[in-house]
Amino acid sequence: MKIGVYDIQPYKGYGQRVAAQEKAGYDIIVTDEAKTDPYLRGAVVAANTTRPMIQTGIAVAFARTPM
């Protein structure tokens, strides 16, 4: 079984928090687009961890299409 964490705190300190979450043993770190950019948060996760999977909780496609 994999255990994930969903961090909705502000950007400040996010890199340190996800590194601590990895050290605590979480397998998945979830980002969303409710208040922040999920891809920017995913990049921060990738830069500060080596093992956890990165998952978007929601990423609105219509806001990113040229239509």
ZAMIVEX-541456 format. One record per residue (C-alpha): residue number from 1; residue in one letter; x negated, y negated, z. Coordinates in nm, 4 decimals. Each point is the difference from the previous one (the first is absolute). Example, Ala and Ser with C-alpha at 12.3 -4.5 7.8 and 13.67 -1.06 7.14 Angstrom:
% ZAMIVEX-541456
- num,residu,xx,yy,zz
- 1,a,-1.2300,0.4500,0.7800 $
- 2,s,-0.1370,-0.3440,-0.0660 $
% end
This chain:
% ZAMIVEX-541456
- num,residu,xx,yy,zz
- 1,m,0.0000,0.0000,0.0000 $
- 2,k,-0.1228,-0.3506,-0.0834 $
- 3,i,0.0599,-0.2951,0.2314 $
- 4,g,0.0332,-0.3534,-0.1356 $
- 5,v,0.0032,-0.3495,0.1416 $
- 6,y,0.1907,-0.3048,-0.1211 $
- 7,d,-0.1696,-0.3278,0.0975 $
- 8,i,0.2015,-0.3178,-0.0621 $
- 9,q,-0.2209,-0.2373,0.1962 $
- 10,p,-0.1488,-0.3075,-0.1751 $
- 11,y,-0.3051,0.0266,-0.2272 $
- 12,k,-0.2382,-0.1334,0.2657 $
- 13,g,-0.1894,0.2963,0.1418 $
- 14,y,0.1662,0.2509,-0.2354 $
- 15,g,-0.3301,0.1558,-0.1094 $
- 16,q,-0.1034,0.0656,0.3585 $
- 17,r,0.3443,0.1393,0.0851 $
- 18,v,0.0021,0.2491,-0.2877 $
- 19,a,-0.3542,0.1100,0.0869 $
- 20,a,0.1194,0.0615,0.3568 $
- 21,q,0.3059,0.1866,-0.1317 $
- 22,e,-0.2264,0.2260,-0.2058 $
- 23,k,-0.2180,0.0626,0.3066 $
- 24,a,0.3162,0.0822,0.1989 $
- 25,g,0.0708,0.2796,-0.2493 $
- 26,y,0.2783,-0.1369,-0.2212 $
- 27,d,0.0169,0.1699,-0.3409 $
- 28,i,0.2113,-0.2591,-0.1853 $
- 29,i,0.0108,-0.3798,0.0174 $
- 30,v,0.3206,-0.1501,-0.1394 $
- 31,t,0.0294,-0.3512,-0.1463 $
- 32,d,0.3121,-0.1833,-0.1156 $
- 33,e,0.1152,-0.3127,-0.1781 $
- 34,a,0.2438,-0.1337,0.2580 $
- 35,k,-0.2284,-0.2894,0.0974 $
- 36,t,-0.3337,0.0730,-0.1693 $
- 37,d,-0.1533,0.1355,-0.3212 $
- 38,p,-0.0193,0.3801,0.0313 $
- 39,y,-0.2856,0.0258,-0.2510 $
- 40,l,-0.2149,-0.2544,0.1825 $
- 41,r,0.0547,0.1891,0.3246 $
- 42,g,-0.0807,0.3249,-0.1811 $
- 43,a,-0.3279,-0.1508,-0.1177 $
- 44,v,-0.0841,-0.0982,0.3583 $
- 45,v,0.0768,0.3556,0.1131 $
- 46,a,-0.2222,0.1444,-0.2748 $
- 47,a,-0.2856,-0.2351,0.0905 $
- 48,n,0.0130,0.0810,0.3721 $
- 49,t,0.0744,0.3742,0.0085 $
- 50,t,-0.1183,0.3188,-0.1690 $
- 51,r,0.2511,0.2719,0.0864 $
- 52,p,0.3641,-0.1194,0.0305 $
- 53,m,0.2380,0.0046,-0.2932 $
- 54,i,0.1470,-0.3379,-0.0999 $
- 55,q,0.3756,-0.0095,-0.0546 $
- 56,t,0.2296,-0.2870,-0.0958 $
- 57,g,0.3274,0.0006,0.1910 $
- 58,i,0.1566,-0.2251,-0.2647 $
- 59,a,-0.1437,-0.1925,-0.2932 $
- 60,v,0.2540,-0.1929,-0.2081 $
- 61,a,-0.0652,0.0725,-0.3677 $
- 62,f,0.2185,-0.2752,-0.1456 $
- 63,a,-0.2141,-0.2724,0.1510 $
- 64,r,-0.3012,0.1414,-0.1886 $
- 65,t,0.1450,0.0493,-0.3486 $
- 66,p,-0.0254,-0.2517,-0.2849 $
- 67,m,0.3744,0.0315,-0.0697 $
% end
